[in-house]
Amino acid sequence: MATGTVPASFTGLKSRDHRAIGFAKSSDFVRVSDLQRVKFRRTKIAVIRNSTNPGSETVELEPASAGSPLLVPRQKYCESINKTVRRKTRTVMVGNVALGSEHPIRIQTMTTTDTKDVAATVEQVMKIADQGADIVRITVQGRKEADACFDIKNTLVQKNYNIPLVADIHFAPPVALRVAECFDKIRVNPGNFADRRAQFEQLEYTEDDYQKELEHIEKVFSPLVEKCKKYGRAMRIGTNHGSLSDRIMSYYGDSPRGMVESAFEYARICRKLDFHNFVFSMKASNPVIMVQAYRLLVAEMNVLGWDYPLHLGVTEAGEGEDGRMKSAIGIGTLLTDGLGDTIRVSLTESPEEEIDPCRRLANLGMRASELQKGVTPFEEKHRHYFDFQRRSGQLPLQKEGEEVDYRGVLHRDGSVLMSVTLDQLKAPEQLYKSLATKFIVGMPFKDLATVDSILLRELPSQDDKGARLALKRLIDISMGVITPLSEQLTKPLPNALSLVTLKELSSGAHKLLPEGSRLVVSVRGDEPQEELEILKSTDATMILHHIPYSDEKTSRVHAARRLFEYLIESSLNFPVIHHIEFPEAIHRDDLVIGAGTNAGALLVDGLGDGILLEAPNQDFEFLRNTSFNLLQGCRMRNTKTEYVSCPSCGRTLFDLQEISAEIREKTSHLPGVSIAIMGCIVNGPGEMADADFGYVGGAPGKIDLYVGKTVVKRGIAMEQATDALIQLIKDHGRWVDPQADE
């Protein structure tokens, strides 16, 4: 039986199974707790309901998934489930730049200079603007920095730079009031604007206590809202997963639900004061959490009839391909569903370096929505939008009489497949190294980060003994060798897997193979259902989901979702590998972003068992590393140390790029270990919610070390801090010495 306090206007709300929980007609906020099912924190969950949107007078709730304590609105989070349609929003003006669905997706970044250094900050803003950014954010942590902002703005205007400036505010309402007089937008973090810094304490609240906290927030926040109205400023209500207040975490948990409610507390104050020139963000360093939070935010806004734009970003994404991949997974997933109006790719690099990948992501999202890439409409009943549940395909089982072990051709945590050429077979040892095998007395064997299977589009001739011996050695270590049916029929390779199309299955051509031959089926996902029916009578080892890159009208994400819907509905548990072919000479960033968006958007929903990336003339090692980065970014297969690394800003107390490189060089061989590298306490224990160990700037030249969210050593001289971090990892039994060949 559901219990909880409700407003007088609360008349009844129903769950999907029609148990009476209640309908909200005019209430802003309802807390519901189900003491039978919810065993979490104070056994509380929150649902926010308002029928200001005509036609939404009755709100139905359902669990996010079977048995989940999280109740979510049945209304979907995006405009269409079968194609990319941009979510309709109001327009928010940031200086002279318009944000919203009627405008291009805006790109932005953040300065890394000391804000008090006016000349350096102006110089960096101009570089950023020259690179094509639409908006620049600047950290403003105190009164001196706020005073400098006036000089920064005036100097830029004198130099004919009118790019909108955003003040990044933490813990400092008076500073926000000051800088609102000169900057175009204020970013507030609901986790620390009016609340104290989180101590990660479990707090107990009565309803009266909680209401008093909300009244305190309103008292502190309202003056800023009024000033933004007076000066025509914009605002971003920017929640971060790791910096929720103790109050929110005690009530809702460190969860997407808590992130949404934290932002809504501030949004209700804005709306109460008739201020609507604001946007939302829901950032996290974990792309899966980030995606879930934005989806829940939009679903709740749809119920409430709110149409505020979205600022997208994966916080603390890191550097290089790692940072680009994490951002592509999180941001690209949402853009594919038509969500997002401005984006930032947070990299531990100079801010100018963020602009190009940011632009590439924005262009991808704009193009998908302009073309409305998609598939024929279908009913979607099985995908989990708001909580992660992986659909794990049935891994290969050994069959009686088989000469080789097929159980290793796929990996339980996510598989990496690579395309290999005949030329590579001419140098077997180099090929084995490229596949990341290890060696014992010159013979290859699989390791944690070894490629699981290879695709060989052309088999060597029968008399090429060296190439065939190289393939046999791979097959003997349980590496799958996949080759087209036509090749296997004309130049058979013992124990290879045959790649067939649905058309070949229907024609029966595969029956020409020896009995018991293993099959891999290539499927587009947008075929008529009657063509997919052949899968029900097929014993496939795996499916390769493949849409040609040249097909610009079909969305591979939506086609794959349709395929998974069919497989689940038909109780077919084949493993599915996302097979993406890129054109020749594609830019590396476009490849990383394309893979992260097109495969990551599925893997974050638990849809898929691995990845196969093909790109002519691209470096083989780069493709392999990108594939493993994709799986790790989607919280699947961990093959190296995970880093949560902030992008640096004016608060940073050390050279973040230099220190990050030093730490990575010494610790990158620790799969399963997560290390946060944070420039200051603002990006400290809260922001590194996912990390095992933390390296945080505590004071100039001094480092604090954390285990989880707990500081264990303070004030370590920077020169000794990296060694102290390694010792801390050793003390907790997480260290292994690097292998000689690493």
Secondary structure as UniProt FT lines:
FT   STRAND          2..3
FT   TURN            8..9
FT   STRAND          10..15
FT   TURN            16..17
FT   STRAND          20..24
FT   STRAND          30..34
FT   TURN            35..37
FT   TURN            41..43
FT   STRAND          45..47
FT   TURN            54..55
FT   STRAND          60..63
FT   TURN            66..67
FT   STRAND          71..73
FT   STRAND          92..94
FT   TURN            95..96
FT   STRAND          97..99
FT   TURN            101..102
FT   STRAND          106..110
FT   TURN            115..116
FT   HELIX           118..130
FT   TURN            131..132
FT   STRAND          135..139
FT   HELIX           143..158
FT   TURN            159..160
FT   STRAND          165..169
FT   HELIX           173..179
FT   TURN            180..182
FT   STRAND          185..188
FT   TURN            190..192
FT   HELIX           207..231
FT   STRAND          234..240
FT   HELIX           241..243
FT   HELIX           246..252
FT   HELIX           256..272
FT   TURN            273..274
FT   STRAND          278..284
FT   HELIX           287..304
FT   STRAND          310..312
FT   TURN            315..316
FT   HELIX           320..327
FT   HELIX           328..332
FT   HELIX           333..336
FT   TURN            337..338
FT   STRAND          342..343
FT   HELIX           351..371
FT   TURN            400..401
FT   TURN            407..408
FT   TURN            412..413
FT   STRAND          415..420
FT   HELIX           422..425
FT   HELIX           428..434
FT   TURN            435..436
FT   STRAND          438..440
FT   TURN            441..442
FT   STRAND          443..445
FT   TURN            448..449
FT   STRAND          453..456
FT   TURN            462..463
FT   HELIX           465..476
FT   TURN            477..478
FT   STRAND          480..484
FT   HELIX           485..490
FT   TURN            494..495
FT   STRAND          497..501
FT   HELIX           502..507
FT   HELIX           509..512
FT   TURN            515..516
FT   STRAND          519..523
FT   HELIX           529..532
FT   HELIX           533..537
FT   STRAND          540..546
FT   TURN            549..550
FT   HELIX           556..569
FT   TURN            570..571
FT   STRAND          576..581
FT   TURN            584..585
FT   HELIX           588..598
FT   HELIX           600..603
FT   TURN            604..606
FT   STRAND          610..614
FT   TURN            616..617
FT   HELIX           620..633
FT   TURN            634..635
FT   STRAND          642..645
FT   TURN            650..651
FT   HELIX           656..667
FT   TURN            668..669
FT   TURN            671..672
FT   STRAND          674..678
FT   TURN            682..683
FT   TURN            685..690
FT   STRAND          693..699
FT   TURN            700..701
FT   STRAND          702..707
FT   TURN            708..709
FT   STRAND          710..717
FT   HELIX           718..731
FT   TURN            732..733
FT   TURN            740..741
//
